Amino acid sequence: MADGKKTDDYELRDKGGSSKGYEPPMSTPRPAGSAPIIAATNSPVFPVLSYCGSSILMTVTNKYVLSGFGFNLNFFLLAVQSIVCVVAIQMCKSSGIITYRDFNVDEARKCWFPVSLLLIGTIYTSTKALQFLSIPVYTIFKNLTIILIAYGEVLWFGGSVSGMALFSFGLMVLSSVIAAWADIQHALQNYGHSETEASAKVSTLNAGYMWMMFNCICSAAYVLGMRKRIKLTNFKDFDTMFYNNVLSIPILLVSSLLLENWSSANIEINFPPLQKNRIILAMIFSGLSSVFISYTSAWCVRVTSSTTYSMVGALNKLPIALSGLIFFDAPITVPSVSAIGVGFVSGIVYTLAKVKQSSGPKAGILPTTSVPMSASSQSARDSFKS
């Protein structure tokens, strides 16, 4: 791991795609179509496109459930998603469609439980942010996670940040500021006739920004932690999905019972008689969509890098924002559209920066990879890598 930046994208593929010391029998010919399938699986194009589609589907579905009916049982929703996910992949395993390792208590407790806690924090703060913010604003602020992940890779995986990447970070911050300003201006213009209503609307937006900040921190920690654990445990994609959801279920159920309101009045609010079946179907569908996003996110991290994985989500902002404008009546104003445009440009600039950095010599790199550090700092970094 002396040259962490150079080997980041390849170590996951090596560890995720083969077993150490194993060689296939020479007498067993490989099927003619297996080589293209393996190449497609290891190509970054397919996991990136799959993650794009699944993230859009997941965001729109959660927004529908959370904001359409006054839903407030967030932990219960996430528990249902995890249960549906585990049942679905277990059925696929029983049918011989997929395979993954059996659950190991020691492995789960020592290696994967912290990652599952970070995942719970990520998805819970995501649902809370979506309750208070529109989909376009949510996706724009989600870009700030990329900055945290990029510098996390600098510290723990030997990554680097070029000047062009730093410029894209500035655009991401600018787009977030514009989006917040547009949201607040729209609230004041529409509710300015009533000081009480305007104050309540701005308070709702501030709560959304707070949850969004927590979500960015949890998301960055989860992506970096999962990347590290995948490299240490040799987890495959379905192993990751299975352990994440199995470990999440008891925590989510206990949190729902202890922290959420299960009175008959609140249950009727969340599941009104005329819409109960529709809500239940939406929750099940959101669970099935979580199967796809759980797999594609782990697939994308394994085949690419954690920063690239996060950047793919950033490039999704245009179709996700359009879905919010079309299906959820998000405000369409010049500042809001400008924020979406600036955020999209920031994604393109960052992608070009990563391509340029990976294809050319390491010139013009900011002093984030070669800063002199103390012996204790170097020791801590080396112990994290080992």
C-alpha positions in Angstrom: 0.0 0.0 0.0 3.0 2.3 -0.4 1.3 3.9 -3.4 -2.3 4.0 -2.2 -3.5 6.4 -4.8 -2.2 4.2 -7.7 -3.6 1.0 -6.4 -6.9 2.1 -4.9 -9.1 1.2 -7.8 -7.5 -2.1 -8.4 -7.2 -3.7 -5.0 -11.0 -3.9 -4.6 -11.3 -5.7 -7.9 -8.5 -8.1 -7.1 -10.0 -9.0 -3.7 -13.6 -9.0 -4.9 -13.1 -11.1 -8.0 -10.8 -14.0 -7.0 -9.9 -16.3 -4.2 -6.3 -16.2 -3.0 -4.4 -19.3 -4.1 -7.2 -20.7 -6.2 -6.8 -21.9 -9.7 -9.6 -23.4 -11.8 -9.1 -27.0 -13.1 -7.3 -27.0 -16.4 -9.6 -29.7 -17.7 -12.8 -27.6 -17.3 -13.2 -25.2 -20.2 -14.7 -21.8 -19.4 -18.0 -21.2 -21.1 -17.7 -19.2 -24.3 -19.9 -16.4 -23.0 -18.3 -16.1 -19.5 -15.4 -13.8 -20.5 -17.7 -11.0 -21.8 -19.9 -11.3 -18.7 -16.9 -11.1 -16.4 -15.5 -8.1 -18.3 -18.9 -6.4 -18.1 -19.1 -7.0 -14.4 -15.7 -5.5 -13.7 -16.2 -2.6 -16.1 -17.2 0.6 -14.3 -19.9 1.5 -16.9 -22.5 -1.0 -15.8 -22.3 -0.5 -12.0 -22.3 3.3 -12.6 -25.4 3.2 -14.7 -27.1 0.7 -12.4 -26.3 2.9 -9.4 -27.7 6.0 -11.2 -31.0 4.3 -11.9 -31.4 2.8 -8.5 -30.5 6.0 -6.7 -33.1 7.9 -8.7 -35.7 5.3 -8.0 -34.9 5.1 -4.3 -35.0 8.9 -3.8 -38.3 9.3 -5.6 -39.9 6.4 -3.8 -38.8 7.6 -0.4 -40.0 11.1 -1.1 -43.4 9.7 -2.1 -43.8 7.7 1.1 -42.4 10.3 3.4 -44.1 13.5 2.1 -47.3 12.2 0.5 -49.2 11.1 3.6 -47.7 12.9 6.6 -45.6 9.8 7.3 -43.5 10.0 10.4 -42.5 6.4 11.3 -39.1 6.7 9.6 -37.3 3.9 11.6 -40.2 1.6 10.8 -40.0 2.4 7.1 -36.3 1.6 7.1 -36.9 -1.6 9.0 -39.5 -2.7 6.4 -37.0 -1.9 3.7 -34.3 -4.0 5.3 -36.7 -6.9 6.0 -37.9 -6.9 2.4 -34.3 -6.7 1.2 -33.2 -9.7 3.3 -36.3 -11.8 2.2 -35.8 -11.0 -1.4 -32.1 -11.9 -1.6 -32.7 -15.0 0.6 -35.3 -16.2 -2.0 -32.8 -15.6 -4.8 -30.2 -17.6 -2.9 -32.6 -20.4 -2.3 -33.5 -20.5 -6.0 -29.8 -20.7 -6.9 -29.8 -17.3 -8.6 -27.2 -15.7 -6.3 -24.9 -16.8 -3.6 -23.3 -15.1 -0.6 -21.6 -16.2 2.6 -23.6 -17.5 5.6 -24.0 -15.2 8.6 -21.1 -15.3 11.0 -21.7 -13.7 14.4 -18.0 -13.0 15.1 -17.4 -11.6 11.7 -20.5 -9.4 12.0 -19.6 -8.1 15.5 -15.9 -7.5 14.9 -15.9 -6.4 11.2 -19.2 -5.2 9.9 -21.4 -3.9 12.8 -19.8 -0.4 12.8 -20.5 -0.1 9.0 -24.1 -1.1 9.6 -24.4 1.6 12.2 -23.1 4.2 9.8 -25.5 2.9 7.2 -28.4 3.4 9.6 -27.3 6.9 10.3 -27.0 7.6 6.6 -30.4 6.4 5.6 -32.2 7.8 8.6 -30.8 11.3 8.2 -31.6 11.0 4.5 -35.2 10.3 5.2 -35.4 13.2 7.6 -33.8 15.6 5.2 -36.2 14.5 2.4 -39.1 15.3 4.7 -38.1 18.9 5.1 -36.4 19.7 1.7 -37.4 19.3 -1.9 -35.7 16.7 -4.0 -33.7 19.3 -6.1 -32.3 21.0 -2.9 -31.6 17.6 -1.3 -29.6 16.4 -4.3 -27.6 19.6 -4.6 -26.6 19.5 -0.9 -25.7 15.8 -1.3 -22.8 17.0 -3.4 -21.0 18.3 -0.2 -20.5 14.6 0.7 -18.0 14.3 -2.1 -15.7 16.9 -0.5 -15.7 15.0 2.7 -15.0 11.7 1.0 -12.3 13.1 -1.2 -10.3 14.4 1.8 -11.1 11.2 3.7 -9.4 9.3 0.9 -6.5 11.7 1.1 -6.0 10.9 4.8 -6.7 7.2 4.8 -6.2 5.8 1.3 -3.4 7.9 -0.1 -5.6 9.9 -2.4 -5.0 13.4 -3.8 -7.0 16.5 -4.7 -6.0 18.5 -7.8 -6.5 22.1 -8.4 -9.3 21.4 -10.9 -11.0 19.1 -8.3 -10.8 21.9 -5.8 -12.4 24.3 -8.2 -15.3 21.8 -8.6 -15.6 21.7 -4.9 -16.0 25.5 -4.9 -18.8 25.1 -7.5 -20.5 22.5 -5.3 -20.5 24.8 -2.3 -21.7 27.7 -4.5 -24.6 25.7 -5.8 -25.6 24.7 -2.3 -25.6 28.4 -1.2 -27.7 29.4 -4.2 -30.2 26.5 -3.5 -30.6 27.5 0.1 -31.0 31.2 -0.8 -33.6 30.3 -3.4 -35.5 28.1 -1.0 -35.6 30.8 1.7 -36.6 33.5 -0.8 -39.4 31.4 -2.1 -40.7 30.7 1.4 -40.7 34.4 2.3 -42.4 35.4 -1.0 -45.2 32.9 -0.6 -45.7 33.2 3.1 -44.6 36.8 3.6 -48.2 37.9 4.3 -48.1 36.0 7.5 -45.1 36.3 9.7 -46.0 33.2 11.6 -46.3 31.0 8.5 -43.1 32.5 7.0 -41.2 31.8 10.2 -42.5 28.3 10.4 -41.5 27.6 6.8 -38.0 29.0 7.3 -37.7 26.9 10.5 -38.7 23.8 8.5 -36.0 24.6 5.9 -33.4 25.1 8.6 -34.3 21.7 10.1 -33.8 20.2 6.7 -30.4 21.8 6.3 -29.4 20.5 9.7 -30.4 16.9 8.8 -28.6 17.3 5.5 -25.4 18.2 7.3 -25.7 15.1 9.5 -26.4 13.1 6.3 -23.3 14.3 4.6 -21.1 13.4 7.5 -22.7 10.0 8.0 -22.6 9.2 4.2 -18.9 10.1 4.0 -18.1 7.9 7.0 -20.2 5.0 5.7 -18.6 5.1 2.2 -15.0 5.3 3.5 -15.7 2.7 6.2 -17.4 0.3 3.8 -14.5 0.6 1.4 -12.0 -0.2 4.1 -14.0 -3.2 5.4 -14.5 -4.6 1.9 -10.7 -4.6 1.4 -10.1 -6.3 4.8 -12.9 -8.9 4.7 -13.0 -9.7 1.0 -16.7 -9.2 1.0 -18.5 -9.6 -2.3 -21.5 -7.5 -3.3 -24.2 -9.7 -2.0 -22.2 -10.3 1.2 -22.2 -6.6 1.9 -25.9 -6.2 1.2 -26.8 -9.2 3.3 -24.8 -8.2 6.4 -25.8 -4.5 6.1 -29.5 -5.3 6.2 -29.5 -8.2 8.7 -27.6 -6.1 11.2 -29.8 -3.1 10.6 -33.1 -4.8 11.3 -33.0 -5.3 15.1 -31.6 -1.8 15.6 -34.2 -0.2 13.4 -37.1 -2.1 15.1 -35.9 -1.3 18.6 -35.4 2.4 17.6 -38.9 2.5 16.1 -40.5 1.0 19.2 -38.6 3.2 21.7 -38.4 6.5 19.8 -41.5 6.7 17.5 -45.1 7.3 18.4 -47.1 4.1 18.1 -50.4 5.4 19.5 -53.6 4.6 17.7 -54.0 8.2 16.7 -50.6 8.4 15.1 -51.0 5.0 13.4 -54.2 6.3 11.8 -52.3 9.4 10.6 -49.6 7.3 9.0 -52.0 4.7 7.7 -55.3 6.4 6.9 -58.0 3.8 6.0 -58.5 5.0 2.5 -54.8 5.1 1.7 -53.5 2.2 3.8 -53.1 -0.3 1.0 -51.3 2.3 -1.2 -48.9 3.2 1.6 -48.1 -0.4 2.4 -47.5 -1.2 -1.3 -45.2 1.9 -1.5 -43.2 0.7 1.5 -42.8 -2.7 0.0 -41.7 -1.3 -3.3 -39.3 1.0 -1.5 -37.8 -2.1 0.1 -37.4 -3.8 -3.2 -35.7 -0.7 -4.6 -33.4 -0.8 -1.7 -32.3 -4.3 -2.8 -31.1 -2.8 -6.0 -29.4 0.3 -4.5 -27.7 -1.8 -1.8 -26.2 -4.1 -4.4 -25.3 -1.4 -7.0 -23.7 0.8 -4.4 -21.4 -2.0 -3.1 -20.7 -3.0 -6.7 -19.8 0.6 -7.7 -17.5 1.0 -4.7 -15.8 -2.3 -5.4 -15.2 -1.7 -9.1 -14.4 2.0 -8.9 -13.4 4.1 -5.9 -15.5 5.6 -3.1 -15.1 9.1 -4.5 -16.2 8.0 -8.0 -19.1 6.3 -6.4 -20.2 9.5 -4.7 -19.6 11.5 -7.8 -22.0 9.3 -9.8 -24.7 10.4 -7.4 -23.7 14.0 -8.1 -24.1 13.5 -11.8 -27.6 12.2 -11.1 -28.8 15.5 -9.9 -30.3 16.6 -13.2 -32.8 13.7 -13.7 -33.4 13.5 -9.9 -34.1 17.3 -9.8 -36.4 17.0 -12.8 -38.3 14.2 -11.1 -38.8 16.5 -8.1 -40.0 19.3 -10.3 -42.4 17.0 -12.2 -43.9 14.8 -9.5 -43.6 16.8 -6.2 -44.3 20.3 -7.3 -40.9 21.7 -6.2 -40.7 25.5 -6.8 -39.3 26.4 -10.2 -37.5 29.7 -10.0 -34.5 31.2 -11.7 -32.2 30.8 -8.6 -33.4 27.1 -8.1 -32.7 26.3 -11.7 -29.4 28.1 -11.6 -28.4 26.1 -8.5 -29.2 22.8 -10.3 -27.1 24.0 -13.3 -24.1 25.0 -11.2 -24.3 21.7 -9.3 -24.4 19.8 -12.6 -21.4 21.7 -14.0 -19.5 21.0 -10.8 -20.0 17.3 -11.3 -18.7 17.5 -14.9 -15.7 19.5 -13.8 -14.9 17.0 -11.0 -15.2 14.1 -13.4 -12.9 15.7 -15.9 -10.4 16.4 -13.0 -10.4 12.7 -12.0 -9.9 11.6 -15.6 -7.1 14.0 -16.1 -5.5 13.1 -12.8 -5.7 9.3 -13.4 -4.4 9.5 -17.0 -1.6 12.0 -16.6 1.5 12.4 -14.4 0.9 13.6 -10.9 1.6 17.2 -11.6 -0.2 20.2 -10.1 -1.4 18.3 -7.2 -2.2 20.3 -4.1 0.0 19.6 -1.1 -2.6 17.3 0.5 -0.7 14.1 -0.2 2.9 15.1 0.7 2.3 17.4 3.7 5.1 16.7 6.3 3.5 15.0 9.3 4.7 14.0 12.7 5.8 10.5 13.6 2.6 9.9 15.6 0.4 11.0 12.7 2.3 8.8 10.3 2.0 5.9 12.7 -1.7 6.4 13.1 -2.2 6.5 9.3 -0.1 3.4 8.8 -2.0 1.5 11.5 -5.3 2.4 9.7 -4.0 1.1 6.4 -2.7 -2.2 7.9 
